[in-house]
Structure formats: structure tokens, C-alpha cells
Amino acid sequence: YNSEYDDDDNGPNPALFYEFPKNKNLYYLDENKIKLTPVQRQIIIIGIVSGLYYLHRNHIVHKFLSPKAIFLDENFYPKIFLMNSIIEFGSSINYQAPEQFRDDFEISDYTDVFAIGRLLYYLITGYNPFRMPGDNFKKANGFMLMEAIFKENFPLLPSSMPKNIRQLLKSCWYVNPCDRPT
């Protein structure tokens, strides 16, 4: 990478190049009603958590984790795509931490923890956050969802979900980033 031609005055912007994985991304699978087996879901969860651990250990915060940023190879091993501005790529309010909506926000590892909680919810339930049938915010627009997130309204958690998983997900979604697990 040569930052000599970089227009950004904040320093170099490293670029990563990836192969284009065979199974596209989680968003594509969802949109095309392609169902994942429980084993595939487990592989994806372990891969995402491991990949995020690697990024954070190397002082990299993703900022925009969502199903559109998780690509899958032929064995359903996830690849976390790291882009400068994944918002253009289609990040979703459902996956963004509350601090990302503030003018004076500080991005940290905790920002990604919020999103990983949302991804875990998606992979465990098969529904995007707030989109499960019966959820009070299923038909909410973006502004209503932001308000719900700031008030710590959580997506509907199925009663069949084990209590420890429910608590883990809720702890990832706390408004105060310092209250989230690392």
C-alpha cells in the first residue's frame, strides 16, 4: 500500500483484498431464503468470534459488522470483510451500536461487541434483530429503532432460548459500551 496518493489527511488507509467467497454473504443467504444447518451456524459463530478477537487483538475495530460484512467460503467458514465505509455497502441500524448515532461518539472494541450480539441473535434465531414475528418493533422505521436501541429495548428473545444465551445477548446490547462484555 502506498499512502502517497491518499486523499485522507488522517494517515494511511490500509486496503485488504479478498477472494470472492462462493456462498456470498449472510445477507444474500437470508434474502434468497437459503437455510443454514445448526452445524453451519455454529461454524459461522465460532469463525466470526475468532475473527473479531484477532482484529481487536491487533487494535482494529470493524465498526460495521452486519450480515452484509460476513462472507462465507464453500465450507461456510466466515470471512469478515473489513471496509473503510461499509455503510455504503449497506450496514443496518439493527446492527449498529448506540454510540454510532451520536456526534461525539468514540468507537471502540465495545462497538463491535454490540454488533456481534446482533449477529449471534440472527444466527441463533434466523431473524434479523427486531424482525421476529411478535416483536413489538417489527414494523418500526429507522428512527423508531434508534429510539428503541437507546432505551435498551431488546429484540424479542424466544422463550425457548437458554437463559445464559439470553443474558449474553442482552449484555452485548447495553447502551453504555463499558457495560458490554469483552
Beta strands, then each sheet from edge to edge (+ up, - down):
strand 1: 70-72
strand 2: 78-80
sheet 1: 1+ 2-
end
